[in-house]
């Protein structure tokens, strides 16, 4: 099982290039970034973890810009979104960004996507939160068309365009690995339809085991699973996830200045070494 980190890169923490280089130097497999375009001042959805929404949510940099900077400072580090909020993204522009990052990183990009939890944030992008899942489905289908067809077109309820030329096409064929965030029937049906991986959030291996049974019942097969482990982490939990056949665990890395971040990465590298 591989181990990576998940973080918010902001204007108050370690820089993108320094972070990417530091993660790679310590033998950590991957760097995944969260995304929020903004947080509404009035009537935001309740923070899932409880309490006020942390400032890092509204100070985070654009993940594609950060990952591009990290790509330039590294050679082998896997780079991903965890997650890109598809209802808030134009599909043509996002298809271009994904393909461009896949090209400049020489095929090291993983596209983790989701529908989002902050309903007012989604509404500020002109999307009815009640139909965000259907919007995401059409935008993902349209992006796949752009990546895989020379003259791509799409005609749906929420996305509609006649044939277009759009290059570059992704280096990774047919397109970078696609992982769907969220849990429950809707996300699992999306995984099955797109033959995608699952980007799970699980508080423990025991909880994940039950969720994996539900996922297999929908997909009819095992799928690649990346687990986002938020909060405290331990070597014991790593072993538990590995026993379930999880492909990757990404550990939450707090948003901190350079020196504090490097110390945390040093400790994570020690924990990974204990896995053997």
Beta strands, then each sheet from edge to edge (+ up, - down):
strand 1: 2-7
strand 2: 30-33
strand 3: 78-85
strand 4: 109-114
strand 5: 152-155
strand 6: 160-164
strand 7: 177-181
strand 8: 197-201
strand 9: 225-229
strand 10: 248-252
sheet 1: 1+ 2+ 3+ 4+ 7+ 8+ 9+ 10+ 1+
sheet 2: 5+ 6-
end
